[in-house]
């Protein structure tokens, strides 16, 4: 219901930084190209069922800018793009799509979002309620606090979602909630 939301002149990063990122990605000869930033990049429709609703204090507030960046990554065939994000107090693993509203659209990059260490998230039941409307989100869980541990080799990105048993005990044990891999040359997260 907000026409300005789709204004192509709006930018999440600002024009100068957007051009800098594109230039850096274009000249990169790296096998893996990581974009670390503060919020989830994947679209997240928060309204179950028909219609859509978005939290606009992140990339969902700048869909044209997100599309420009993902179109750039796709058209320039940037090698192994992986986005790292946070700020939503849940673990999220997503496929970044050329068109999030078309599940058959090509996957352009992979995204891993780490949860907070102490701040609480949405109720898990609410998260589960909206996941069918977000098929590009491969995994989401806000019940536990923790971090993402990554092992990177020339052929594989492996991410372990590490969950703390308690955030109130200094020596609380930590376990792996889930693991995903991204294979060299194949965008998209796969359950390990």
SELUMTOR-117166 format. One line per field, with one value per residue (C-alpha): residue number from 1; residue in one letter; x, y, z. Coordinates in nm, 3 decimals. Layout:
N
seq c(NUM;...)
type c(A;...)
xx c(X;...)
yy c(Y;...)
zz c(Z;...)
This chain:
192
seq c(1;2;3;4;5;6;7;8;9;10;11;12;13;14;15;16;17;18;19;20;21;22;23;24;25;26;27;28;29;30;31;32;33;34;35;36;37;38;39;40;41;42;43;44;45;46;47;48;49;50;51;52;53;54;55;56;57;58;59;60;61;62;63;64;65;66;67;68;69;70;71;72;73;74;75;76;77;78;79;80;81;82;83;84;85;86;87;88;89;90;91;92;93;94;95;96;97;98;99;100;101;102;103;104;105;106;107;108;109;110;111;112;113;114;115;116;117;118;119;120;121;122;123;124;125;126;127;128;129;130;131;132;133;134;135;136;137;138;139;140;141;142;143;144;145;146;147;148;149;150;151;152;153;154;155;156;157;158;159;160;161;162;163;164;165;166;167;168;169;170;171;172;173;174;175;176;177;178;179;180;181;182;183;184;185;186;187;188;189;190;191;192)
type c(X;X;X;X;X;X;X;X;X;X;X;X;X;X;X;X;X;X;X;X;X;X;X;X;X;X;X;X;X;X;X;X;X;X;X;X;X;X;X;X;X;X;X;X;X;X;X;X;X;X;X;X;X;X;X;X;X;X;X;X;X;X;X;X;X;X;X;X;X;X;X;X;X;X;X;X;X;X;X;X;X;X;X;X;X;X;X;X;X;X;X;X;X;X;X;X;X;X;X;X;X;X;X;X;X;X;X;X;X;X;X;X;X;X;X;X;X;X;X;X;X;X;X;X;X;X;X;X;X;X;X;X;X;X;X;X;X;X;X;X;X;X;X;X;X;X;X;X;X;X;X;X;X;X;X;X;X;X;X;X;X;X;X;X;X;X;X;X;X;X;X;X;X;X;X;X;X;X;X;X;X;X;X;X;X;X;X;X;X;X;X;X)
xx c(0.000;0.307;0.395;0.723;0.843;0.899;1.064;1.373;1.570;1.566;1.877;1.951;2.323;2.318;2.432;2.805;2.825;2.600;2.839;3.141;2.998;2.916;3.265;3.430;3.224;3.287;3.666;3.681;3.880;3.795;3.641;3.395;3.245;3.103;2.881;2.860;2.592;2.355;2.008;1.854;1.856;1.596;1.238;1.031;0.655;0.514;0.150;0.024;-0.190;-0.295;-0.142;0.196;0.334;0.697;0.921;1.066;1.365;1.586;1.615;1.238;1.206;1.422;1.305;1.427;1.777;1.784;1.672;1.941;2.210;2.088;2.038;2.396;2.532;2.334;2.409;2.782;2.803;2.974;3.141;2.991;2.811;2.717;2.544;2.578;2.319;2.162;1.928;1.621;1.702;1.660;1.865;1.769;1.913;1.776;1.817;1.841;1.622;1.609;1.234;1.123;0.758;0.835;0.964;1.092;1.309;1.686;1.873;2.138;2.314;2.290;2.224;2.303;2.157;2.279;2.057;2.130;2.309;2.053;1.761;1.444;1.271;0.920;0.725;0.826;0.462;0.432;0.750;0.621;0.292;0.460;0.723;0.489;0.467;0.847;0.961;1.309;1.375;1.529;1.548;1.429;1.438;1.426;1.381;1.748;2.028;2.366;2.587;2.688;3.022;3.160;3.419;3.531;3.730;3.784;3.498;3.253;3.101;2.976;2.771;2.685;2.406;2.535;2.274;2.347;2.166;2.136;2.239;2.223;2.508;2.864;2.972;2.653;2.708;2.659;2.535;2.474;2.108;2.148;2.419;2.406;2.650;2.693;2.889;3.141;2.963;2.611;2.419;2.170;2.200;2.171;2.101;2.417)
yy c(0.000;0.228;0.324;0.490;0.151;0.046;0.370;0.263;0.566;0.450;0.272;0.067;0.141;0.484;0.539;0.572;0.255;0.064;0.150;0.063;-0.283;-0.356;-0.248;-0.461;-0.765;-0.710;-0.705;-0.987;-1.292;-1.469;-1.814;-1.705;-1.355;-1.271;-0.974;-0.913;-0.666;-0.604;-0.724;-1.016;-0.962;-1.228;-1.114;-1.202;-1.186;-1.158;-1.204;-1.562;-1.646;-1.404;-1.058;-0.949;-0.749;-0.652;-0.509;-0.208;-0.132;-0.356;-0.482;-0.542;-0.163;-0.127;-0.399;-0.215;-0.177;-0.546;-0.644;-0.423;-0.589;-0.945;-0.876;-0.745;-1.054;-1.280;-1.099;-1.061;-1.423;-1.328;-1.642;-1.803;-1.506;-1.558;-1.296;-1.285;-1.095;-1.056;-0.828;-1.056;-1.270;-1.597;-1.833;-1.801;-1.978;-1.854;-1.876;-1.526;-1.530;-1.323;-1.292;-1.388;-1.403;-1.679;-1.996;-2.121;-1.811;-1.875;-1.874;-1.603;-1.637;-1.797;-1.617;-1.709;-1.504;-1.557;-1.513;-1.289;-1.417;-1.284;-1.094;-1.296;-1.350;-1.390;-1.680;-1.991;-2.071;-1.734;-1.800;-2.141;-1.981;-1.757;-1.998;-2.144;-1.791;-1.773;-2.090;-1.946;-1.958;-2.303;-2.285;-2.049;-2.094;-1.828;-2.052;-2.063;-1.809;-1.863;-1.796;-1.930;-2.107;-2.133;-2.366;-2.257;-2.465;-2.409;-2.647;-2.596;-2.345;-2.522;-2.334;-2.479;-2.302;-2.321;-2.300;-2.228;-2.443;-2.136;-1.773;-1.734;-1.977;-1.874;-2.234;-2.354;-2.616;-2.538;-2.776;-2.767;-2.699;-2.751;-2.752;-2.635;-2.635;-2.433;-2.606;-2.421;-2.298;-2.385;-2.108;-2.229;-2.377;-2.754;-2.928;-3.110)
zz c(0.000;-0.015;-0.375;-0.264;-0.142;-0.505;-0.619;-0.817;-0.701;-0.337;-0.213;0.098;0.069;-0.094;-0.450;-0.378;-0.170;-0.412;-0.701;-0.483;-0.402;-0.766;-0.876;-0.607;-0.703;-1.074;-1.035;-0.779;-0.876;-0.550;-0.553;-0.281;-0.269;0.072;0.143;0.518;0.620;0.907;0.801;0.613;0.237;0.149;0.108;0.414;0.374;0.726;0.628;0.619;0.317;0.042;0.028;0.156;0.446;0.502;0.771;0.592;0.814;0.602;0.243;0.226;0.252;-0.061;-0.301;-0.614;-0.466;-0.368;-0.719;-0.876;-0.666;-0.726;-1.099;-1.110;-0.934;-1.167;-1.495;-1.418;-1.304;-0.978;-0.847;-0.535;-0.380;-0.015;0.200;0.577;0.780;1.122;1.319;1.332;1.637;1.452;1.239;0.873;0.571;0.240;-0.132;-0.277;-0.588;-0.901;-0.829;-0.478;-0.583;-0.836;-0.665;-1.004;-1.044;-1.050;-0.722;-0.744;-0.408;-0.064;0.262;0.623;0.908;1.260;1.559;1.852;2.158;2.408;2.246;2.193;1.858;1.727;1.873;1.676;1.592;1.415;1.218;1.109;1.006;0.744;0.608;0.341;0.196;0.182;0.001;-0.062;0.314;0.359;0.740;1.014;1.389;1.657;1.960;2.048;2.077;1.916;1.618;1.277;1.237;0.884;0.736;0.391;0.143;-0.229;-0.310;-0.024;0.217;0.530;0.787;1.126;1.315;1.673;1.949;2.314;2.568;2.794;2.764;3.142;3.220;3.132;3.071;2.896;2.629;2.263;1.993;1.620;1.544;1.168;0.903;0.542;0.254;-0.062;-0.336;-0.551;-0.863;-0.742;-0.564;-0.305;0.041;0.084;0.414;0.521)
